[in-house]
Each structure stands twice: as structure tokens, then as C-alpha cells.
Amino acid sequence: MKIPGEYKSVGELLDALRKQRPSLRDRVLTEQGEIRRHVNIFIGSSDIKRLDGLRTPLTDDELHIFNAVSGG
């Protein structure tokens, strides 16, 4: 899905996406506005949790949001 507009950070993009899909915020972020523990957000191959979290600047790479998969 392409979100029209100019966004400087992952957090800004998620805010815009939330306006189109309101339920997304509760699935991706906690009540405190932090990325949920079992949600992964990548820009290209970089995990934003290891960068600057929601303040991570956007690049031309694709943004991927997915739930962590675990089990045995």
C-alpha cells in the first residue's frame, strides 16, 4: 500500500496510515505509543527497534510491518 504524502519518520507515516486504517494503531503500538513487543517494523533490511524506533527517518526503501512468528 502506498501512502501519499511526505513523511520524515516512521512514526509520521504510521500516523497517516492510522487515519486510513484506524484499527492499525492498536495492533502495532501500545497504549503508551511504543511498538508492541511482537511487532516488527523494517525499513529495507533494518529493524527500526535497533535504529531510532518511531523516530527512524524514512528512506526510499520499503517499510514492512509484521508480527513476529515463534513456536516449536
PDB file of N, CA, C, O and CB in Angstrom:
ATOM      1  N   MET A   1       0.843  -1.163   0.000  1.00  0.00           N
ATOM      2  CA  MET A   1       0.000   0.000   0.000  1.00  0.00           C
ATOM      3  C   MET A   1       0.893   1.232   0.000  1.00  0.00           C
ATOM      4  O   MET A   1       1.835   1.317   0.787  1.00  0.00           O
ATOM      5  CB  MET A   1      -0.961  -0.005   1.210  1.00  0.00           C
ATOM      6  N   LYS A   2       0.614   2.150  -0.844  1.00  0.00           N
ATOM      7  CA  LYS A   2       1.385   3.392  -0.903  1.00  0.00           C
ATOM      8  C   LYS A   2       0.576   4.483  -0.218  1.00  0.00           C
ATOM      9  O   LYS A   2      -0.601   4.674  -0.526  1.00  0.00           O
ATOM     10  CB  LYS A   2       1.727   3.788  -2.383  1.00  0.00           C
ATOM     11  N   ILE A   3       1.200   5.194   0.704  1.00  0.00           N
ATOM     12  CA  ILE A   3       0.548   6.273   1.436  1.00  0.00           C
ATOM     13  C   ILE A   3       1.018   7.591   0.833  1.00  0.00           C
ATOM     14  O   ILE A   3       2.198   7.928   0.929  1.00  0.00           O
ATOM     15  CB  ILE A   3       0.866   6.202   2.974  1.00  0.00           C
ATOM     16  N   PRO A   4       0.106   8.340   0.211  1.00  0.00           N
ATOM     17  CA  PRO A   4       0.531   9.608  -0.398  1.00  0.00           C
ATOM     18  C   PRO A   4       0.933  10.626   0.668  1.00  0.00           C
ATOM     19  O   PRO A   4       0.363  10.663   1.758  1.00  0.00           O
ATOM     20  CB  PRO A   4      -0.595  10.184  -1.276  1.00  0.00           C
ATOM     21  N   GLY A   5       1.921  11.446   0.333  1.00  0.00           N
ATOM     22  CA  GLY A   5       2.362  12.495   1.246  1.00  0.00           C
ATOM     23  C   GLY A   5       3.848  12.429   1.502  1.00  0.00           C
ATOM     24  O   GLY A   5       4.546  11.538   1.018  1.00  0.00           O
ATOM     25  N   GLU A   6       4.315  13.387   2.269  1.00  0.00           N
ATOM     26  CA  GLU A   6       5.730  13.473   2.639  1.00  0.00           C
ATOM     27  C   GLU A   6       5.845  13.217   4.134  1.00  0.00           C
ATOM     28  O   GLU A   6       5.211  13.907   4.932  1.00  0.00           O
ATOM     29  CB  GLU A   6       6.341  14.868   2.259  1.00  0.00           C
ATOM     30  N   TYR A   7       6.640  12.241   4.517  1.00  0.00           N
ATOM     31  CA  TYR A   7       6.811  11.882   5.921  1.00  0.00           C
ATOM     32  C   TYR A   7       8.297  11.783   6.220  1.00  0.00           C
ATOM     33  O   TYR A   7       9.066  11.234   5.431  1.00  0.00           O
ATOM     34  CB  TYR A   7       6.087  10.547   6.256  1.00  0.00           C
ATOM     35  N   LYS A   8       8.693  12.317   7.362  1.00  0.00           N
ATOM     36  CA  LYS A   8      10.102  12.312   7.739  1.00  0.00           C
ATOM     37  C   LYS A   8      10.480  11.080   8.545  1.00  0.00           C
ATOM     38  O   LYS A   8      11.630  10.643   8.502  1.00  0.00           O
ATOM     39  CB  LYS A   8      10.428  13.553   8.527  1.00  0.00           C
ATOM     40  N   SER A   9       9.518  10.510   9.286  1.00  0.00           N
ATOM     41  CA  SER A   9       9.849   9.399  10.179  1.00  0.00           C
ATOM     42  C   SER A   9       8.811   8.287  10.065  1.00  0.00           C
ATOM     43  O   SER A   9       7.730   8.475   9.507  1.00  0.00           O
ATOM     44  CB  SER A   9       9.947   9.888  11.633  1.00  0.00           C
ATOM     45  N   VAL A  10       9.165   7.134  10.606  1.00  0.00           N
ATOM     46  CA  VAL A  10       8.250   6.003  10.642  1.00  0.00           C
ATOM     47  C   VAL A  10       6.996   6.386  11.428  1.00  0.00           C
ATOM     48  O   VAL A  10       5.887   6.043  11.020  1.00  0.00           O
ATOM     49  CB  VAL A  10       8.935   4.760  11.270  1.00  0.00           C
ATOM     50  N   GLY A  11       7.156   7.085  12.537  1.00  0.00           N
ATOM     51  CA  GLY A  11       6.009   7.499  13.350  1.00  0.00           C
ATOM     52  C   GLY A  11       5.037   8.373  12.580  1.00  0.00           C
ATOM     53  O   GLY A  11       3.825   8.198  12.700  1.00  0.00           O
ATOM     54  N   GLU A  12       5.543   9.304  11.797  1.00  0.00           N
ATOM     55  CA  GLU A  12       4.679  10.167  10.982  1.00  0.00           C
ATOM     56  C   GLU A  12       3.913   9.340   9.956  1.00  0.00           C
ATOM     57  O   GLU A  12       2.725   9.569   9.733  1.00  0.00           O
ATOM     58  CB  GLU A  12       5.510  11.257  10.273  1.00  0.00           C
ATOM     59  N   LEU A  13       4.585   8.390   9.337  1.00  0.00           N
ATOM     60  CA  LEU A  13       3.933   7.543   8.351  1.00  0.00           C
ATOM     61  C   LEU A  13       2.846   6.694   9.009  1.00  0.00           C
ATOM     62  O   LEU A  13       1.756   6.549   8.456  1.00  0.00           O
ATOM     63  CB  LEU A  13       4.963   6.645   7.650  1.00  0.00           C
ATOM     64  N   LEU A  14       3.134   6.134  10.185  1.00  0.00           N
ATOM     65  CA  LEU A  14       2.132   5.333  10.888  1.00  0.00           C
ATOM     66  C   LEU A  14       0.916   6.169  11.279  1.00  0.00           C
ATOM     67  O   LEU A  14      -0.212   5.678  11.234  1.00  0.00           O
ATOM     68  CB  LEU A  14       2.745   4.695  12.131  1.00  0.00           C
ATOM     69  N   ASP A  15       1.133   7.418  11.659  1.00  0.00           N
ATOM     70  CA  ASP A  15       0.007   8.308  11.968  1.00  0.00           C
ATOM     71  C   ASP A  15      -0.882   8.501  10.742  1.00  0.00           C
ATOM     72  O   ASP A  15      -2.108   8.486  10.857  1.00  0.00           O
ATOM     73  CB  ASP A  15       0.518   9.672  12.472  1.00  0.00           C
ATOM     74  N   ALA A  16      -0.275   8.681   9.576  1.00  0.00           N
ATOM     75  CA  ALA A  16      -1.049   8.852   8.338  1.00  0.00           C
ATOM     76  C   ALA A  16      -1.785   7.561   7.982  1.00  0.00           C
ATOM     77  O   ALA A  16      -2.940   7.597   7.558  1.00  0.00           O
ATOM     78  CB  ALA A  16      -0.123   9.278   7.172  1.00  0.00           C
ATOM     79  N   LEU A  17      -1.120   6.433   8.152  1.00  0.00           N
ATOM     80  CA  LEU A  17      -1.730   5.143   7.858  1.00  0.00           C
ATOM     81  C   LEU A  17      -2.906   4.877   8.800  1.00  0.00           C
ATOM     82  O   LEU A  17      -3.924   4.320   8.389  1.00  0.00           O
ATOM     83  CB  LEU A  17      -0.687   4.018   7.972  1.00  0.00           C
ATOM     84  N   ARG A  18      -2.762   5.271  10.040  1.00  0.00           N
ATOM     85  CA  ARG A  18      -3.820   5.078  11.039  1.00  0.00           C
ATOM     86  C   ARG A  18      -5.091   5.822  10.634  1.00  0.00           C
ATOM     87  O   ARG A  18      -6.195   5.360  10.924  1.00  0.00           O
ATOM     88  CB  ARG A  18      -3.347   5.556  12.425  1.00  0.00           C
ATOM     89  N   LYS A  19      -4.948   6.954   9.977  1.00  0.00           N
ATOM     90  CA  LYS A  19      -6.127   7.703   9.521  1.00  0.00           C
ATOM     91  C   LYS A  19      -6.903   6.914   8.474  1.00  0.00           C
ATOM     92  O   LYS A  19      -8.127   7.021   8.392  1.00  0.00           O
ATOM     93  CB  LYS A  19      -5.711   9.069   8.948  1.00  0.00           C
ATOM     94  N   GLN A  20      -6.192   6.121   7.670  1.00  0.00           N
ATOM     95  CA  GLN A  20      -6.850   5.285   6.662  1.00  0.00           C
ATOM     96  C   GLN A  20      -7.355   3.975   7.257  1.00  0.00           C
ATOM     97  O   GLN A  20      -8.391   3.451   6.847  1.00  0.00           O
ATOM     98  CB  GLN A  20      -5.891   4.994   5.511  1.00  0.00           C
ATOM     99  N   ARG A  21      -6.614   3.456   8.224  1.00  0.00           N
ATOM    100  CA  ARG A  21      -6.941   2.177   8.867  1.00  0.00           C
ATOM    101  C   ARG A  21      -6.849   2.357  10.387  1.00  0.00           C
ATOM    102  O   ARG A  21      -5.831   2.007  10.984  1.00  0.00           O
ATOM    103  CB  ARG A  21      -5.977   1.029   8.376  1.00  0.00           C
ATOM    104  N   PRO A  22      -7.908   2.901  11.024  1.00  0.00           N
ATOM    105  CA  PRO A  22      -7.863   3.251  12.449  1.00  0.00           C
ATOM    106  C   PRO A  22      -7.474   2.105  13.388  1.00  0.00           C
ATOM    107  O   PRO A  22      -6.839   2.350  14.414  1.00  0.00           O
ATOM    108  CB  PRO A  22      -9.191   3.772  12.860  1.00  0.00           C
ATOM    109  N   SER A  23      -7.835   0.875  13.065  1.00  0.00           N
ATOM    110  CA  SER A  23      -7.516  -0.241  13.961  1.00  0.00           C
ATOM    111  C   SER A  23      -6.032  -0.595  13.951  1.00  0.00           C
ATOM    112  O   SER A  23      -5.565  -1.317  14.832  1.00  0.00           O
ATOM    113  CB  SER A  23      -8.328  -1.459  13.575  1.00  0.00           C
ATOM    114  N   LEU A  24      -5.303  -0.105  12.985  1.00  0.00           N
ATOM    115  CA  LEU A  24      -3.884  -0.428  12.870  1.00  0.00           C
ATOM    116  C   LEU A  24      -3.087   0.022  14.090  1.00  0.00           C
ATOM    117  O   LEU A  24      -2.210  -0.705  14.557  1.00  0.00           O
ATOM    118  CB  LEU A  24      -3.310   0.207  11.624  1.00  0.00           C
ATOM    119  N   ARG A  25      -3.379   1.204  14.605  1.00  0.00           N
ATOM    120  CA  ARG A  25      -2.590   1.733  15.718  1.00  0.00           C
ATOM    121  C   ARG A  25      -2.579   0.785  16.917  1.00  0.00           C
ATOM    122  O   ARG A  25      -1.520   0.521  17.485  1.00  0.00           O
ATOM    123  CB  ARG A  25      -3.132   3.089  16.142  1.00  0.00           C
ATOM    124  N   ASP A  26      -3.739   0.276  17.303  1.00  0.00           N
ATOM    125  CA  ASP A  26      -3.800  -0.608  18.467  1.00  0.00           C
ATOM    126  C   ASP A  26      -3.110  -1.940  18.222  1.00  0.00           C
ATOM    127  O   ASP A  26      -2.696  -2.605  19.171  1.00  0.00           O
ATOM    128  CB  ASP A  26      -5.237  -0.848  18.858  1.00  0.00           C
ATOM    129  N   ARG A  27      -2.983  -2.331  16.986  1.00  0.00           N
ATOM    130  CA  ARG A  27      -2.319  -3.597  16.678  1.00  0.00           C
ATOM    131  C   ARG A  27      -0.810  -3.450  16.594  1.00  0.00           C
ATOM    132  O   ARG A  27      -0.075  -4.417  16.799  1.00  0.00           O
ATOM    133  CB  ARG A  27      -2.847  -4.157  15.378  1.00  0.00           C
ATOM    134  N   VAL A  28      -0.347  -2.251  16.294  1.00  0.00           N
ATOM    135  CA  VAL A  28       1.080  -2.018  16.108  1.00  0.00           C
ATOM    136  C   VAL A  28       1.715  -1.367  17.342  1.00  0.00           C
ATOM    137  O   VAL A  28       2.845  -1.694  17.706  1.00  0.00           O
ATOM    138  CB  VAL A  28       1.309  -1.141  14.880  1.00  0.00           C
ATOM    139  N   LEU A  29       0.986  -0.446  17.983  1.00  0.00           N
ATOM    140  CA  LEU A  29       1.534   0.307  19.112  1.00  0.00           C
ATOM    141  C   LEU A  29       0.792   0.008  20.411  1.00  0.00           C
ATOM    142  O   LEU A  29      -0.387  -0.346  20.406  1.00  0.00           O
ATOM    143  CB  LEU A  29       1.478   1.800  18.821  1.00  0.00           C
ATOM    144  N   THR A  30       1.510   0.157  21.520  1.00  0.00           N
ATOM    145  CA  THR A  30       0.895   0.010  22.839  1.00  0.00           C
ATOM    146  C   THR A  30       0.121   1.276  23.185  1.00  0.00           C
ATOM    147  O   THR A  30       0.145   2.255  22.439  1.00  0.00           O
ATOM    148  CB  THR A  30       1.966  -0.287  23.921  1.00  0.00           C
ATOM    149  N   GLU A  31      -0.557   1.247  24.309  1.00  0.00           N
ATOM    150  CA  GLU A  31      -1.287   2.422  24.783  1.00  0.00           C
ATOM    151  C   GLU A  31      -0.343   3.589  25.058  1.00  0.00           C
ATOM    152  O   GLU A  31      -0.761   4.746  25.018  1.00  0.00           O
ATOM    153  CB  GLU A  31      -2.078   2.082  26.045  1.00  0.00           C
ATOM    154  N   GLN A  32       0.918   3.295  25.335  1.00  0.00           N
ATOM    155  CA  GLN A  32       1.925   4.321  25.582  1.00  0.00           C
ATOM    156  C   GLN A  32       2.567   4.833  24.293  1.00  0.00           C
ATOM    157  O   GLN A  32       3.442   5.699  24.333  1.00  0.00           O
ATOM    158  CB  GLN A  32       2.995   3.778  26.502  1.00  0.00           C
ATOM    159  N   GLY A  33       2.131   4.298  23.151  1.00  0.00           N
ATOM    160  CA  GLY A  33       2.667   4.754  21.870  1.00  0.00           C
ATOM    161  C   GLY A  33       3.978   4.104  21.467  1.00  0.00           C
ATOM    162  O   GLY A  33       4.682   4.617  20.597  1.00  0.00           O
ATOM    163  N   GLU A  34       4.315   2.982  22.089  1.00  0.00           N
ATOM    164  CA  GLU A  34       5.539   2.259  21.752  1.00  0.00           C
ATOM    165  C   GLU A  34       5.205   1.078  20.846  1.00  0.00           C
ATOM    166  O   GLU A  34       4.080   0.578  20.854  1.00  0.00           O
ATOM    167  CB  GLU A  34       6.265   1.775  23.033  1.00  0.00           C
ATOM    168  N   ILE A  35       6.173   0.643  20.078  1.00  0.00           N
ATOM    169  CA  ILE A  35       5.970  -0.509  19.195  1.00  0.00           C
ATOM    170  C   ILE A  35       5.728  -1.744  20.062  1.00  0.00           C
ATOM    171  O   ILE A  35       6.487  -2.014  20.992  1.00  0.00           O
ATOM    172  CB  ILE A  35       7.201  -0.723  18.241  1.00  0.00           C
ATOM    173  N   ARG A  36       4.683  -2.479  19.756  1.00  0.00           N
ATOM    174  CA  ARG A  36       4.390  -3.696  20.518  1.00  0.00           C
ATOM    175  C   ARG A  36       5.554  -4.681  20.423  1.00  0.00           C
ATOM    176  O   ARG A  36       6.267  -4.732  19.420  1.00  0.00           O
ATOM    177  CB  ARG A  36       3.089  -4.356  20.008  1.00  0.00           C
ATOM    178  N   ARG A  37       5.723  -5.444  21.468  1.00  0.00           N
ATOM    179  CA  ARG A  37       6.854  -6.359  21.594  1.00  0.00           C
ATOM    180  C   ARG A  37       6.946  -7.355  20.431  1.00  0.00           C
ATOM    181  O   ARG A  37       8.038  -7.641  19.940  1.00  0.00           O
ATOM    182  CB  ARG A  37       6.754  -7.113  22.903  1.00  0.00           C
ATOM    183  N   HIS A  38       5.811  -7.872  20.002  1.00  0.00           N
ATOM    184  CA  HIS A  38       5.829  -8.911  18.969  1.00  0.00           C
ATOM    185  C   HIS A  38       5.512  -8.382  17.578  1.00  0.00           C
ATOM    186  O   HIS A  38       5.095  -9.133  16.696  1.00  0.00           O
ATOM    187  CB  HIS A  38       4.849  -9.994  19.322  1.00  0.00           C
ATOM    188  N   VAL A  39       5.713  -7.083  17.391  1.00  0.00           N
ATOM    189  CA  VAL A  39       5.550  -6.470  16.066  1.00  0.00           C
ATOM    190  C   VAL A  39       6.923  -6.033  15.590  1.00  0.00           C
ATOM    191  O   VAL A  39       7.687  -5.409  16.327  1.00  0.00           O
ATOM    192  CB  VAL A  39       4.546  -5.252  16.102  1.00  0.00           C
ATOM    193  N   ASN A  40       7.216  -6.366  14.364  1.00  0.00           N
ATOM    194  CA  ASN A  40       8.487  -5.965  13.750  1.00  0.00           C
ATOM    195  C   ASN A  40       8.206  -4.969  12.640  1.00  0.00           C
ATOM    196  O   ASN A  40       7.296  -5.157  11.834  1.00  0.00           O
ATOM    197  CB  ASN A  40       9.263  -7.199  13.197  1.00  0.00           C
ATOM    198  N   ILE A  41       8.998  -3.912  12.610  1.00  0.00           N
ATOM    199  CA  ILE A  41       8.908  -2.918  11.553  1.00  0.00           C
ATOM    200  C   ILE A  41      10.305  -2.759  10.964  1.00  0.00           C
ATOM    201  O   ILE A  41      11.266  -2.443  11.666  1.00  0.00           O
ATOM    202  CB  ILE A  41       8.345  -1.549  12.089  1.00  0.00           C
ATOM    203  N   PHE A  42      10.388  -2.985   9.670  1.00  0.00           N
ATOM    204  CA  PHE A  42      11.664  -2.898   8.978  1.00  0.00           C
ATOM    205  C   PHE A  42      11.601  -1.846   7.881  1.00  0.00           C
ATOM    206  O   PHE A  42      10.578  -1.680   7.216  1.00  0.00           O
ATOM    207  CB  PHE A  42      12.054  -4.258   8.393  1.00  0.00           C
ATOM    208  N   ILE A  43      12.700  -1.149   7.706  1.00  0.00           N
ATOM    209  CA  ILE A  43      12.915  -0.323   6.524  1.00  0.00           C
ATOM    210  C   ILE A  43      14.014  -1.040   5.764  1.00  0.00           C
ATOM    211  O   ILE A  43      15.157  -1.115   6.215  1.00  0.00           O
ATOM    212  CB  ILE A  43      13.302   1.195   6.882  1.00  0.00           C
ATOM    213  N   GLY A  44      13.649  -1.563   4.607  1.00  0.00           N
ATOM    214  CA  GLY A  44      14.588  -2.414   3.890  1.00  0.00           C
ATOM    215  C   GLY A  44      14.887  -3.622   4.766  1.00  0.00           C
ATOM    216  O   GLY A  44      13.967  -4.350   5.141  1.00  0.00           O
ATOM    217  N   SER A  45      16.142  -3.846   5.097  1.00  0.00           N
ATOM    218  CA  SER A  45      16.507  -4.974   5.956  1.00  0.00           C
ATOM    219  C   SER A  45      16.856  -4.529   7.378  1.00  0.00           C
ATOM    220  O   SER A  45      17.391  -5.317   8.158  1.00  0.00           O
ATOM    221  CB  SER A  45      17.684  -5.727   5.350  1.00  0.00           C
ATOM    222  N   SER A  46      16.559  -3.276   7.720  1.00  0.00           N
ATOM    223  CA  SER A  46      16.910  -2.736   9.035  1.00  0.00           C
ATOM    224  C   SER A  46      15.702  -2.689   9.963  1.00  0.00           C
ATOM    225  O   SER A  46      14.669  -2.107   9.631  1.00  0.00           O
ATOM    226  CB  SER A  46      17.506  -1.338   8.889  1.00  0.00           C
ATOM    227  N   ASP A  47      15.848  -3.313  11.135  1.00  0.00           N
ATOM    228  CA  ASP A  47      14.807  -3.309  12.161  1.00  0.00           C
ATOM    229  C   ASP A  47      14.825  -1.949  12.853  1.00  0.00           C
ATOM    230  O   ASP A  47      15.847  -1.568  13.424  1.00  0.00           O
ATOM    231  CB  ASP A  47      15.017  -4.472  13.193  1.00  0.00           C
ATOM    232  N   ILE A  48      13.718  -1.209  12.814  1.00  0.00           N
ATOM    233  CA  ILE A  48      13.730   0.141  13.387  1.00  0.00           C
ATOM    234  C   ILE A  48      13.880   0.120  14.901  1.00  0.00           C
ATOM    235  O   ILE A  48      14.268   1.130  15.489  1.00  0.00           O
ATOM    236  CB  ILE A  48      12.458   0.878  13.012  1.00  0.00           C
ATOM    237  N   LYS A  49      13.580  -1.006  15.548  1.00  0.00           N
ATOM    238  CA  LYS A  49      13.794  -1.094  17.003  1.00  0.00           C
ATOM    239  C   LYS A  49      15.285  -0.983  17.332  1.00  0.00           C
ATOM    240  O   LYS A  49      15.651  -0.581  18.436  1.00  0.00           O
ATOM    241  CB  LYS A  49      13.220  -2.426  17.563  1.00  0.00           C
ATOM    242  N   ARG A  50      16.129  -1.336  16.386  1.00  0.00           N
ATOM    243  CA  ARG A  50      17.578  -1.251  16.588  1.00  0.00           C
ATOM    244  C   ARG A  50      18.150   0.052  16.047  1.00  0.00           C
ATOM    245  O   ARG A  50      19.348   0.315  16.162  1.00  0.00           O
ATOM    246  CB  ARG A  50      18.272  -2.431  15.922  1.00  0.00           C
ATOM    247  N   LEU A  51      17.283   0.857  15.462  1.00  0.00           N
ATOM    248  CA  LEU A  51      17.699   2.169  14.971  1.00  0.00           C
ATOM    249  C   LEU A  51      17.190   3.217  15.953  1.00  0.00           C
ATOM    250  O   LEU A  51      17.653   3.276  17.092  1.00  0.00           O
ATOM    251  CB  LEU A  51      17.160   2.439  13.518  1.00  0.00           C
ATOM    252  N   ASP A  52      16.251   4.034  15.525  1.00  0.00           N
ATOM    253  CA  ASP A  52      15.721   5.100  16.399  1.00  0.00           C
ATOM    254  C   ASP A  52      14.217   4.947  16.605  1.00  0.00           C
ATOM    255  O   ASP A  52      13.509   5.932  16.812  1.00  0.00           O
ATOM    256  CB  ASP A  52      16.027   6.490  15.804  1.00  0.00           C
ATOM    257  N   GLY A  53      13.733   3.701  16.547  1.00  0.00           N
ATOM    258  CA  GLY A  53      12.320   3.436  16.788  1.00  0.00           C
ATOM    259  C   GLY A  53      11.430   4.222  15.844  1.00  0.00           C
ATOM    260  O   GLY A  53      11.713   4.319  14.650  1.00  0.00           O
ATOM    261  N   LEU A  54      10.357   4.781  16.377  1.00  0.00           N
ATOM    262  CA  LEU A  54       9.403   5.530  15.557  1.00  0.00           C
ATOM    263  C   LEU A  54       9.992   6.814  15.002  1.00  0.00           C
ATOM    264  O   LEU A  54       9.442   7.392  14.063  1.00  0.00           O
ATOM    265  CB  LEU A  54       8.172   5.850  16.362  1.00  0.00           C
ATOM    266  N   ARG A  55      11.096   7.267  15.565  1.00  0.00           N
ATOM    267  CA  ARG A  55      11.774   8.477  15.062  1.00  0.00           C
ATOM    268  C   ARG A  55      12.734   8.162  13.919  1.00  0.00           C
ATOM    269  O   ARG A  55      13.372   9.065  13.377  1.00  0.00           O
ATOM    270  CB  ARG A  55      12.537   9.166  16.195  1.00  0.00           C
ATOM    271  N   THR A  56      12.840   6.895  13.555  1.00  0.00           N
ATOM    272  CA  THR A  56      13.730   6.491  12.465  1.00  0.00           C
ATOM    273  C   THR A  56      13.333   7.212  11.181  1.00  0.00           C
ATOM    274  O   THR A  56      12.172   7.153  10.776  1.00  0.00           O
ATOM    275  CB  THR A  56      13.689   4.955  12.259  1.00  0.00           C
ATOM    276  N   PRO A  57      14.269   7.884  10.543  1.00  0.00           N
ATOM    277  CA  PRO A  57      13.955   8.576   9.285  1.00  0.00           C
ATOM    278  C   PRO A  57      13.584   7.583   8.186  1.00  0.00           C
ATOM    279  O   PRO A  57      14.131   6.483   8.110  1.00  0.00           O
ATOM    280  CB  PRO A  57      15.149   9.436   8.834  1.00  0.00           C
ATOM    281  N   LEU A  58      12.656   7.990   7.350  1.00  0.00           N
ATOM    282  CA  LEU A  58      12.275   7.164   6.210  1.00  0.00           C
ATOM    283  C   LEU A  58      13.318   7.299   5.109  1.00  0.00           C
ATOM    284  O   LEU A  58      13.971   8.332   4.964  1.00  0.00           O
ATOM    285  CB  LEU A  58      10.876   7.559   5.685  1.00  0.00           C
ATOM    286  N   THR A  59      13.450   6.243   4.354  1.00  0.00           N
ATOM    287  CA  THR A  59      14.343   6.233   3.194  1.00  0.00           C
ATOM    288  C   THR A  59      13.512   5.814   1.982  1.00  0.00           C
ATOM    289  O   THR A  59      12.291   5.693   2.072  1.00  0.00           O
ATOM    290  CB  THR A  59      15.575   5.262   3.414  1.00  0.00           C
ATOM    291  N   ASP A  60      14.167   5.597   0.875  1.00  0.00           N
ATOM    292  CA  ASP A  60      13.467   5.125  -0.318  1.00  0.00           C
ATOM    293  C   ASP A  60      13.140   3.637  -0.245  1.00  0.00           C
ATOM    294  O   ASP A  60      12.416   3.122  -1.097  1.00  0.00           O
ATOM    295  CB  ASP A  60      14.301   5.404  -1.553  1.00  0.00           C
ATOM    296  N   ASP A  61      13.666   2.939   0.767  1.00  0.00           N
ATOM    297  CA  ASP A  61      13.393   1.509   0.925  1.00  0.00           C
ATOM    298  C   ASP A  61      11.946   1.291   1.364  1.00  0.00           C
ATOM    299  O   ASP A  61      11.308   2.195   1.902  1.00  0.00           O
ATOM    300  CB  ASP A  61      14.366   0.879   1.948  1.00  0.00           C
ATOM    301  N   GLU A  62      11.441   0.090   1.131  1.00  0.00           N
ATOM    302  CA  GLU A  62      10.089  -0.248   1.546  1.00  0.00           C
ATOM    303  C   GLU A  62      10.016  -0.428   3.051  1.00  0.00           C
ATOM    304  O   GLU A  62      10.981  -0.846   3.690  1.00  0.00           O
ATOM    305  CB  GLU A  62       9.613  -1.511   0.841  1.00  0.00           C
ATOM    306  N   LEU A  63       8.861  -0.107   3.605  1.00  0.00           N
ATOM    307  CA  LEU A  63       8.585  -0.306   5.027  1.00  0.00           C
ATOM    308  C   LEU A  63       7.734  -1.557   5.153  1.00  0.00           C
ATOM    309  O   LEU A  63       6.727  -1.705   4.461  1.00  0.00           O
ATOM    310  CB  LEU A  63       7.866   0.943   5.663  1.00  0.00           C
ATOM    311  N   HIS A  64       8.145  -2.462   6.047  1.00  0.00           N
ATOM    312  CA  HIS A  64       7.417  -3.710   6.268  1.00  0.00           C
ATOM    313  C   HIS A  64       6.999  -3.777   7.728  1.00  0.00           C
ATOM    314  O   HIS A  64       7.803  -3.525   8.625  1.00  0.00           O
ATOM    315  CB  HIS A  64       8.282  -4.948   5.880  1.00  0.00           C
ATOM    316  N   ILE A  65       5.735  -4.120   7.960  1.00  0.00           N
ATOM    317  CA  ILE A  65       5.211  -4.298   9.320  1.00  0.00           C
ATOM    318  C   ILE A  65       4.656  -5.710   9.390  1.00  0.00           C
ATOM    319  O   ILE A  65       3.817  -6.093   8.574  1.00  0.00           O
ATOM    320  CB  ILE A  65       4.102  -3.218   9.681  1.00  0.00           C
ATOM    321  N   PHE A  66       5.125  -6.491  10.372  1.00  0.00           N
ATOM    322  CA  PHE A  66       4.592  -7.844  10.518  1.00  0.00           C
ATOM    323  C   PHE A  66       4.753  -8.320  11.957  1.00  0.00           C
ATOM    324  O   PHE A  66       5.595  -7.822  12.704  1.00  0.00           O
ATOM    325  CB  PHE A  66       5.296  -8.817   9.549  1.00  0.00           C
ATOM    326  N   ASN A  67       3.926  -9.295  12.325  1.00  0.00           N
ATOM    327  CA  ASN A  67       4.012  -9.892  13.655  1.00  0.00           C
ATOM    328  C   ASN A  67       5.167 -10.889  13.675  1.00  0.00           C
ATOM    329  O   ASN A  67       5.430 -11.581  12.691  1.00  0.00           O
ATOM    330  CB  ASN A  67       2.672 -10.585  14.048  1.00  0.00           C
ATOM    331  N   ALA A  68       5.843 -10.944  14.809  1.00  0.00           N
ATOM    332  CA  ALA A  68       6.902 -11.939  14.989  1.00  0.00           C
ATOM    333  C   ALA A  68       6.252 -13.317  15.033  1.00  0.00           C
ATOM    334  O   ALA A  68       5.155 -13.479  15.567  1.00  0.00           O
ATOM    335  CB  ALA A  68       7.736 -11.664  16.296  1.00  0.00           C
ATOM    336  N   VAL A  69       6.932 -14.296  14.473  1.00  0.00           N
ATOM    337  CA  VAL A  69       6.432 -15.664  14.467  1.00  0.00           C
ATOM    338  C   VAL A  69       7.387 -16.491  15.300  1.00  0.00           C
ATOM    339  O   VAL A  69       8.601 -16.464  15.101  1.00  0.00           O
ATOM    340  CB  VAL A  69       6.300 -16.233  13.011  1.00  0.00           C
ATOM    341  N   SER A  70       6.813 -17.227  16.239  1.00  0.00           N
ATOM    342  CA  SER A  70       7.648 -18.109  17.055  1.00  0.00           C
ATOM    343  C   SER A  70       6.872 -19.364  17.348  1.00  0.00           C
ATOM    344  O   SER A  70       5.678 -19.451  17.064  1.00  0.00           O
ATOM    345  CB  SER A  70       8.095 -17.420  18.369  1.00  0.00           C
ATOM    346  N   GLY A  71       7.533 -20.312  17.901  1.00  0.00           N
ATOM    347  CA  GLY A  71       6.867 -21.570  18.233  1.00  0.00           C
ATOM    348  C   GLY A  71       7.843 -22.717  18.162  1.00  0.00           C
ATOM    349  O   GLY A  71       9.045 -22.533  17.973  1.00  0.00           O
ATOM    350  N   GLY A  72       7.310 -23.875  18.314  1.00  0.00           N
ATOM    351  CA  GLY A  72       8.209 -25.015  18.299  1.00  0.00           C
ATOM    352  C   GLY A  72       7.595 -26.202  17.661  1.00  0.00           C
ATOM    353  O   GLY A  72       8.231 -27.253  17.571  1.00  0.00           O
TER     354      GLY A  72
END
